[in-house]
């Protein structure tokens, strides 16, 4: 076994192809678009570029964002200084870079779409509109809108969120995140190379309703959406039960990135998980080079590495966006705590950087609770009630 077909040339497919080719396998990446722009993508957290330094050490145009403003109608605003900045690329530039790295490693790139796959004994027959190809193994990197129904995750309407928005001329040095009542998601203003991406992501609400929310927000902010370029995407956002039965591998194939449902169910972040899953899939395949790769080994690696934490995040998501704490919405309290408690602000910074696992979040919050409450009390002016120590 040495001929691998990677179906999809996005970040997950490109990086999986690079790693496999570097290990000596014959790899072909098939993608009808190859590099493309994706307005809501291009942001890389500290977790990504610290683990994969090539994402920051390269000549590709990029920018660093060191400030985020969190807002909630009743909670006001909180400015979050990012000690670990967010790294922002044009998605087109990022994809070009990853594909160029793959090609330099020896990957053959075919600009075509695989329309049909067929299992043939221990291998695969792949069909495009004009010809056929053979492969010993498949890496499925077709994205959330995977038309190959026998491989990859099986998304239901409950396992997806909508992301939509506008390109808007302009620039700013911060990210804006706006929480809205009863929305399992958020609005963002995201500075990118040459423009702003102003968008909304949400789950459990029709795309048309999300668009109305976004346009009302933009009008209130003085951002003109009329005539601006509009975009819309489907993102995986697996519910709790779906993680346990998520179809990420099978006989002769492994799925990576969005095609495996590997997206943060709270933030919607997918780039790190795309690159990381491509890496883990390649490792699994190389480890079993010359034998029969086992999908179970890949599933176990994913779960041990990050999938169990994303599953836990899915359990938290509804509480984060629609739950209540201390007699108010969680999002309102989150903004207030970020503004008034330095300890809580550090927790939020680590969440933005990808350094704070969801599975350890409750313990950390409880460990810091007394200090955070004291800081908030002092910030609210309770210090006048606390007698100062004598001289």
Secondary structure, DSSP 8 states (H G I E B T S, - for coil): --EEEEE--SHHHHHHHHHHHHTT-EEEEE-SSSS---TT--EE-HHHHHHSGGGTSSSS--EEEEEEEEEETTTEEEEEEEEEEEEE--HHHHHHHHHHHHHHTT-EEE-----EEEEETTEEEEE-SS-EEEESEEEE---SS---TTSS----GGGEEEEEEEEES---SSEEEEE-TT-SEEEEEEEETTEEEEEEEESSS-HHHHHHHHHHHHHHHT---TTS-EEEEEEE---HHHHHT---EETTEEE-GGGGT-S-TTT---HHHHHHHHHHHHHHHHHTTTS---HHHHHHHHIIIIIHHHHHHHHHHHHHHH-EETTEEHHHHHHHHHHH-HHHHHHHHHHHHT-S-GGGHHHHHHHHHHHHHHHHHHHTTGGGGS-----
